[in-house]
């Protein structure tokens, strides 16, 4: 959606396909990073964007055993918004749709799913899509796969995937929030258990981290046992865990970490999770996807306007985004293997990791994780111009 908006703003004719009738999906990532807020500022949209309902976080804390530790400080970032914002992804997507519709070349087709590629002489020249009533063909000078970690388009393209692996899955659910609850976003680690809680004002969005493939065993133990475990981790939730009525109130996120060895083939490029599925560690998947979109617009936009796109431009887009993807995934894998995996396997109390101890003595060190999460390894900026002729008359 971000790439479509940026290209239409330049005057490129864009068609975005969304297989559902709306964007309302529970437990989609909804972290808006300072780097994304900076892009909104560069586009002149920040004030209007922040008028949408959202929550703001300037510090990150984690509860390890019985100790509350500060582990991130966003207030020193070199951005206009020195915070993380939490906004439901459907609100973010609807905002981009509203902005995109200011341009005559921006088109969104709902309830339309890409199901195959049209290839001629070794080049992708369009896609086959399924609507509510028919199958259609859409021809294009460039197709972009942005259909997530289970991308149909990248599968159809036959692009090789490197599976990096993940030792955990996440169970997402929501529990009502009361005014007397702590106001911070919490991460809580105990031997064998990790619980992440995101403050959504009216409720807590909770992520219960489990060992890979352990959900069936947890279900066999019973919902009452699961509710009891949540209450033990966060005692102030004990009187509310009964809100989890059935297992239908718990959503399983099967964690994958992978990336394409080659993100493109003639006429096609993959971005976001379709190119690199990220771990939920740090909540940076959306940030990487948005950065991919901006880089793609910066590199490919003028070539599309002038109808002189080449394979070298697609390769340049991958080259631009491959380093931050690799660096972020490497860091996520280290955290998964050296911290999360050990916590999940632990049966005895464990000490506070020494980097977190140092952060308590030297608060300036908290700026490092905030910088990595909030901005990333290679932040992108808007270099694409708005074409006056693209605006609707």
KEMAR-720380 format. One record per residue: residue in three letters; x, y, z of N, C-alpha, C, CB in turn. Coordinates in steps of 0.2 Angstrom, whole numbers, plus 5000, padded with zeros to 4 digits. Glycine has a CB too. Layout:
<recs>
ALAXYZXYZXYZXYZ ...
</recs>
This chain:
<recs>
UNK500449945000500050005000500450065000499550005006 UNK501050065004501450125004501850134997502050115010 UNK502050074994502350084988501850104983502650014986 UNK501250084983500750104978500650174979500150064979 UNK500550204985500450274986501050314983500350284994 UNK501650294985502150334983502250334975502850304986 UNK502150284972502150284964501650324961502150204962 UNK500950314964500450354961500550424962499750334964 UNK500850444967501050514969501450544963501350524976 UNK501850494960502350514955501950514948502950474955 UNK501350484948501050484941501050414938501350534937 UNK501350364942501350294939500650264940501850254943 UNK500350234935499750194936499850134940499450184929 UNK499450134946499550074951498850044952499850104957 UNK498949974952498349934955498549894960498049894949 UNK498249904966498349864972497849814973498449904978 UNK498049744974497549694975497549674983497649634971 UNK496949674986496849644992496249594992496549704997 UNK496449534995495949474994495349484998496349414995 UNK495449525004494849525008494449585007495049535016 UNK493849595010493349645009493549705013492649625010 UNK493949695018494249755022494849735025493749775028 UNK495149785029495849765032495849745039496249835031 UNK495249725042495149715049495349645050494349715051 UNK495949635052496249575054496549585061496849555049 UNK496349545066496549545073497349525073496149505078 UNK497749555078498349535079498849545073498349465082 UNK498749585068499249605064499649655068498949635057 UNK500349655066500749695069500549775068501449695066 UNK500549805073500349875073500849925076499649885076 UNK501449915075501949955078502150005073502549915081 UNK502050075074502350125069502950155072501750175068 UNK503550135069504150155071504350235070504650115068 UNK504750255074504950325073505250345065505550345077 UNK505550295062505750305055505150305051506150245053 UNK504550275052503950275048503650345049503450215050 UNK503650365056503350435057503750485054503350445065 UNK504450475053504850525050504650525042505550505050 UNK504450475039504250475032503550515032504150405030 UNK503150505037502550545037502650615037502050515042 UNK503150635041503350705041503650725035503950715047 UNK504050685031504350705025503850715020504850655023 UNK503250675020502750685015502250735017502350615015 UNK502350775023501850825025501250795028501750865019 UNK501250735030500650705033500650685040500550635029 UNK501150705044501250685050500650705055501850705053 UNK500450775054499950795059499350765058499850875058 UNK499150755051498550715050498550645052498350725043 UNK499150615051499150545053499050535061499850515051 UNK499350575065499350575072498650595075499950615075 UNK498250615071497550635073497150565074497250675068 UNK497450515070497150445071497250415078497350395066 UNK496750385081496850355087497450305088496250305090 UNK497950325093498550285093498750295100499050305088 UNK499250245102499550255109500350265107499550185113 UNK500650305112501350325111501750295117501450405111 UNK502350275115502850245120503550275119502850165119 UNK503750305124504450335124504950295127504450405127 UNK504750245131505250205134505050125134505350225142 UNK505450085134505250015134505549985141505549975128 UNK505149935144505349905150505149835149504949935156 UNK505549795153505449725154505449705161505949685149 UNK505049655163505049625169505349555169504349625172 UNK505949555173506349485173506349465180507049505170 UNK505949405181505849385187505349435191506449375191 UNK505649465196505249515200505449585199505149495207 UNK505949595194506249655194506049685187507049645194 UNK505849755188505649795182506249825179505049845183 UNK506449825173507049845170506849895164507549795168 UNK507149955163507149995157507649975152507250065159 UNK507449955146507849925141507849975135507649855140 UNK507550025134507550065128507250135129507050035123 UNK507550185126507450255127507450285120507950295132 UNK506850305118506750335111506850415111506050315109 UNK506850445117506850515117507450545115506750535125 UNK507950515113508550545110508650525103509150525114 UNK508150495099508250485092508250545088507650435090 UNK508650545083508650605078508050605073509350605074 UNK507450605076506850605072506350655075506550535072 UNK505850675071505350725074504950695079504950755068 UNK504850625079504450595084504850545087503850555080 UNK504950565094505450515097505050465102505950565102 UNK504750425098504250375101504050325096503650415104 UNK503850265099503450215095502750235096503650145098 UNK502350225090501650235090501350165089501450285085 UNK500750155092500350095091499750115088500250055098 UNK499650085082499050105078498750045075499150165073 UNK498150025076497949965072498049965065497149955073 UNK498349905062498549905055498049925050498849845053 UNK497349915052496849935047496750005047496149905049 UNK496950045052496850115052497450145048496950145059 UNK498050115049498650135045498450125037499250095047 UNK498250065036498050055029497550095026497849975028 UNK497050105030496450155027496750225026495850155032 UNK497150245031497450315030497850315023497950325036 UNK498250265022498650265015498150265009499150205015 UNK497650225010497150225005496850295003496550175006 UNK496650325009496350395008496850445005496150425015 UNK497450435007497950485004498050464997498650475008 UNK498150394995498250374988497650394984498250304988 UNK497050394986496450414982496450484980495850394985 UNK496950524982496950594980497250594972497450634984 UNK497550534970497850534964497450494959498650504965 UNK497450514953497050484948497250414946496950524942 UNK497950404947498250334945498250284950498950344942 UNK497950294956497950254962497250214962498050294969 UNK497350144962496750104962496850044966496650074954 UNK496350034971496349974975495749934974496350004983 UNK495949864972495349814971495349774977495549784964 UNK494749774980494649734986494349664984494149774991 UNK494349614988494149554986494349524980493349554986 UNK495049544979495349514973496049494974495449574967 UNK496149424973496749394975497149374969496549334980 UNK497849384970498249364965498349284965498949394965 UNK498249254960498349174960498849144956497649144959 UNK499149184951499649164946499949214942499349114942 UNK500449204939500849254935500749234928501649244937 UNK500749294924500749284917501549294914500249334913 UNK501749254911502449254909502549244901502949204912 UNK502949284898503049284891503749294890502649334887 UNK504049244886504749244884505249264891504949304879 UNK505049224896505549224902505449294906506249224900 UNK504849324905504749394909504049394911504849454904 UNK503949414918503349424920502949484917503349424928 UNK502449474914502049534911501349544914502049524904 UNK501249514920500549524923500449474928500049534918 UNK499849474930499549424935498849404933499549454942 UNK498749344935498049314935497749324942497949244933 UNK497149354943496849364949496149334949496849434951 UNK495949324955495249294957494849344960495249224960 UNK494249364957493749414961493249374964493549464956 UNK492749404966492149364969491749324964491649414972 UNK491849344958491349314953491749294947490849364950 UNK492449304946492749284940493549284941492549334934 UNK493849254936494549264936494749314930494949194934 UNK495249354932495449414927496149414926495149484930 UNK496449444921497149454920497249534920497349424913 UNK497849544923498049614924498749624921498049644931 UNK498849654916499549664913499849724916499449674905 UNK500549714917500849774920501649764918500849764928 UNK501949824918502649824917503049804923502849894915 UNK502749804929503049784935502549754939503549834938 UNK502649694942502249664947502649664954502049594945 UNK502349684959502649684966502349634970502649754969 UNK502649584973502449534977502449564984502749464977 UNK501949584987501949604994501349574998501749684994 UNK501349504997500749465000501049425005500449424994 UNK501549445009501649415015502149355015501049395019 UNK502249325021502649265022502449205019502749255029 UNK501849195017501549145013501349165006500949105017 UNK501849205003501649234997501549184991502249274995 UNK500949194988500749154983501149174977500049154981 UNK501349234976501649264970502349234970501649344970 UNK502749244976503449214976503449144975503749234982 UNK502949104977502949034976502849024968502349004980 UNK502349054965502249054958502849074954501649094956 UNK503249114957503849144953504449094954504049204956 UNK504349044959504948994960505549024962505048964953 UNK505549074966506149104969506349064975505949184971 UNK507049054975507249004981507249044987507948984979 UNK507049004993506949034999507449005004506249025002 UNK507849045008508249015013507949025020508949055014 UNK507748965023507448955029507948965035506948895030 UNK507849015039508349025044508148995051508449105045 UNK507448985052507248955057507048995063507648895059 UNK506648975068506449005074506248955079505849055073 UNK506448965085506348915090505648925094506848915095 UNK505248975092504648985096504049005091504749045101 UNK503448995094502849025091502549075096502348965089 UNK502049115094501749155099500949145099501949235097 UNK500749145105499949145106499749215107499749095111 UNK499349245103499049315104498349315106499049355097 UNK498249355111497549365114497449425117497349305119 UNK496849445119496749515122496349505128496349555117 UNK496549545133496249545140496049615141496649515145 UNK495449635144495249695146495749735151494649695149 UNK495849805150496249845154495849885158496749885149 UNK496149895164495749935169496249995171495649895176 UNK495950055173496250115174496850105179495850165176 UNK496850065184497350055189497950015186497050025195 UNK497849985180498449945178499049985176498249905171 UNK499649955176500249995174500150025167500849945174 UNK500450075166500350115160500850095154500350185161 UNK501450055156501950045152501849985148502650035155 UNK502149975142502149915138502649865142502249925131 UNK502349805143502749765147503049695144502349745153 UNK503649675145503849615143504049575150504449615138 UNK503749515151503849485157504149415156503249475161 UNK504749395158505149335157505149295164505749345154 UNK504949235164505049195170505349125167504449175174 UNK505649085171505849015169505348985165506148975174 UNK505448965158505048935154504448975151504748875158 UNK504449035153503849075150504049145149503349085156 UNK503749175143503849245141503149275139504349255135 UNK502949325142502349365141502449435139501849355147 UNK502249455133502349525131501649555131502649525123 UNK501549615134500949655134500949725131500749655142 UNK500549735126500449795123499849835125500449795115 UNK499949895128499449935131499049965125499749995135 UNK498449945124497949965119497450015122497649915115 UNK497550045128497050085131496450045134496850145127 UNK496050015130495449985132495549915134494949985126 UNK496149885131496349815132497049805132495949765127 UNK497349745134497949725133498049675128498249695140 UNK498449695123498649645118499149605120498749675111 UNK499049535121499549495124499849445120499249455130 UNK500549435120500849385116501249335121501349415111 UNK501049275121501349225125501749185121500749175129 UNK502449185122502949155118502949085120503649195119 UNK502949035116502948965117503548935113502348925116 UNK503748875115504248835111503948815104504448775115 UNK504348815099504048795092503648735092504648795087 UNK503048735090502648675089502348655096503048615087 UNK502348695101502048675108501348685109502448705113 UNK501048715104500348735105499848675106500048775099 UNK499948625103499548565104499548535111499648505099 UNK500148535113500248515120499848555125500948505122 UNK499948625124499648675128498848665128499848745126 UNK498548655122497848645122497648585125497648635114 UNK498048525125497848465129497848475136498348415127 UNK498248525138498248535146497648575148498948575147 UNK497348605143496648635145496748715145496448605151 UNK496148745144496148815144496248845151495448845141 UNK495948805156495948835163496748835165495548785167 UNK497148785163497848785165498148845161498148725163 UNK497948855155498248915151498148985155498048915144 UNK497448985157497249055160497649055167496549055162 UNK497749005170498149005177498849025176498148935180 UNK499149005170499849025169499949095168500148985163 UNK499449125164499449195163499349235169498849215158 UNK498949215173498749245180499449245184498249215183 UNK499749185184500449185188500949235185500649115188 UNK500949245179501449285176501249355178501549275168 UNK500649375177500449445179499849445183500249485172 UNK499949445190499449435195498849485194499749445202 UNK498949545192498449595191497949575185498749665189 UNK498149525182497649495177497249435179498049475170 UNK497349415185497049355187496249355187497249335194 UNK495949415189495249425189494949435182495049485194 UNK495349435177495149445170495249395165495449505167 UNK495749345167495849285162495249245160496449245165 UNK494749255164494149215162493849245156493649225168 UNK494049305153493849335147494049285141494149405146 UNK494549245142494649195137494149135138495449165138 UNK493649145134493149095135493249025131492449125132 UNK493549025125493748965122494448975118493148945117 UNK494648925115495248925112495248975106495548855110 UNK494648985103494449035098494749105100493749035096 UNK494749115106495049185108495749185108494749195115 UNK496149135106496849135106497049125099497149075111 UNK497549165096497749155089498449135089497649225086 UNK498649085085499249055085499649095079499248985084 UNK500249125081500649155076501249105075500949225077 UNK501249065069501849025068502449065066501648965063 UNK502949075070503549115068503949085063503949125075 UNK504149125058504549105053505049155052504249095046 UNK505749135051506249185049506549155042506749195054 UNK506449195037506749175031506849235026506249115027 UNK507249215021507249275015507449245009507849325018 UNK507249275004507349254997508149264995506949294992 UNK508449214992509149224989509149274984509449164987 UNK508549274980508549324974507749354975508649294967 UNK507749414976507049444977506649464970507149514981 UNK506949454965506649474958506749424953506949544957 UNK506349434948506549404941506249454936506149334940 UNK506449454930506149504925505449514926506349484918 UNK505249584927504549604928504249594935504149564923 UNK504649564940504349554946504849564952504149484947 UNK504649594957505049604963504649594969505349674963 UNK504949564974504649544981504849594986504749474983 UNK504449624990504649664996504249645002504449734994 UNK504549675008504149655014504249575016503449675014 UNK503749555019503749485021503849435016503149465026 UNK503549455010503649415004504349405002503249444998 UNK504849445004505549445002505949415008505849505000 UNK505649435014506049415021505549415026506649465022 UNK505349355029504949345035505349365041504549275035 UNK505149405045505449425051505149395057505449505052 UNK505649385062505349365069505049425072506049345073 UNK504549405076504249465080504649495085503649435084 UNK505249475086505749505091505849575089506449465091 UNK505649625093505749695092505149725088506349705088 UNK504749685085504149715081504349755075503749755086 UNK504949735072505249775066504949755059505949775067 UNK504549705059504349675052504049735048503949625053 UNK503549775051503249825047503749875045502649855051 UNK504249895050504749945048505149925042505149955054 UNK505349865042505749835036505349845030505949765037 UNK504649825030504249825024504149895022503549795026 UNK504049945026503950015024504550035021503750055030 UNK505150025024505750045021505950015014506350025026 UNK505749955013505749915007505349955002505549845007 UNK504749975004504350014999504650084997503650025002 UNK504950115002505150185000505850174996505350225007 UNK506250124997506850114993506650094986507250054996 UNK506050054986505850034979505550094975505349974980 UNK505250134978504950194975505550244973504450234980 UNK506050254977506550294976506950264970507050294982 UNK507050204969507450174964507050164957507850104966 UNK506450134958506050114952505650164950505750054954 UNK505450214954504850264952505050304945504750314957 UNK505550334945505750374939505750334933506350414940 UNK506050274934506150224928505450204926506550164930 UNK504950194930504250174928503950234925503850154934 UNK504050294927503750354924504050364917503950414928 UNK504650344916504950354909504950294905505650384910 UNK504650244908504550174904505250154902504150184898 UNK505750154907506450124905506650084911506950184904 UNK506250044914506449994919506849944916505749974923 UNK507349924920507849864918507849824924508449894915 UNK508149764922508249714927508749734932508549644924 UNK509249774930509749804934509449854940510249854930 UNK508849884938508549924943508249874949507949964940 UNK507949824947507649774952508249744956507349714948 UNK508849734953509349704957509649754962509949684952 UNK509649824960509849874964509449884970509849944960 UNK508749874969508249874975508449824980507549864972 UNK508549764978508749704982509449724986508849644979 UNK509849754982510549764985510449824990511049794979 UNK510049864989509949924994509649895000509449974991 UNK509149845000508849825006509149765009508149815004 UNK509549735005509849665008510249675014510249635003 UNK510649725015511049735021510649745027511549785020 UNK510149795027509749795033509349735035509249855033 UNK509149695030508749635031509149585034508449615024 UNK509749575032510249525034510449545041510849515030 UNK510649605042510849625049510249625054511049705049 UNK509649645052509149635057508949565059508449665054 UNK508949525054508849445055509349415059508749415048 UNK509949435058510549405062510449425069511249435059 UNK510249485071510149505077509549475080510049585078 UNK509049465077508449425079508649355081507849435074 UNK508949325077509149255078509649245084509549225072 UNK510049295085510549295091510049295097511049355091 UNK509549345097509149355103508749285104508649415102 UNK508449265098508049205099508449145102507849185092 UNK509049135100509449075102509749085109509949055097 UNK510049145110510449155116509949175122510949205115 UNK509449205121508949225126508349195126508849305125 UNK507949195121507249175121507249095122506849195115 UNK507649065118507648995118507848965125508148965113 UNK508348995128508648975135508048995140509249015136 UNK507749045139507249065144506649005144506949135143 UNK506448985138505948945137506148875139505748935129 UNK506748855139507048785141507148785148507648765137 UNK507248845151507448855158506848825163507648925160 UNK507148795168506648775174506848805180506648695174 UNK507348835181507648875187507648945186508348845189 UNK507648985191507649055191508349075187507649085198 UNK508349125184508949155180509049225182508849145172 UNK509649245181509849315183509749365177510649315184 UNK509749425178509649475173510249475169509549545177 UNK510149475162510749475157511149535158510449475150 UNK511849525158512249585159512149645155512949565159 UNK511949645149511849705145511249745148511649685138 UNK510749705151510149745154510449775160509549695155 UNK510849735164511149765170511449835169511549715174 UNK511849835164512249895162511849945160512749875156 UNK511249935157510749985155510450025161510249955151 UNK510449985167510150015173510650065176509949965178 UNK511350045175511850095178512050155174512450055180 UNK511950135167512150185162511550195157512850175158 UNK511050245159510450245155510550265148510050305158 UNK511150295146511350315139511350255135511950355139 UNK511450195138511550135134510850105131511850075138 UNK510350135135509650115132509450145125509150145137 UNK509850195123509750225117509950175111510150295116 UNK510350125113510550085107510050035105511150035110 UNK509649995109509149965107508550005104508849915112 UNK508450065107507950105104508150125097507850175108 UNK508750145095508950165089508850105084509750185089 UNK509050045086509049985082508249965080509349925085 UNK507849975085507149955084506750015081506749945091 UNK506950075083506550135080506750155073506650185085 UNK507350145072507650175065507950115061508150225066 UNK508250075064508550015060509250035057508050005054 UNK509449985053510149985051510250035044510449915049 UNK509750045040509850085035509150125033510050045028 UNK509050175037508350205036508350245029508250265041 UNK507750235026507650265020507250335021507150225015 UNK507250375016506950445016506650455009507450495017 UNK506150495009505750505003506150554998505050545005 UNK506350524992506650554987506250564981507350524986 UNK505650544981505150544975504750604975504750474975 UNK504750644970504350704969503550684968504550744964 UNK503150734970502450734969502350764962502050764974 UNK502050734957501850754951501150794951501850704945 UNK501150864950500550904950500050874946500750974948 UNK500250844940499750814936499450754938500050804929 UNK499750724943499450654946498850664950499950624950 UNK498750724953498250744958497550744954498350814961 UNK497050724957496350724954496150794953495850684958 UNK495850804947495550874946494850884949495550884939 
</recs>
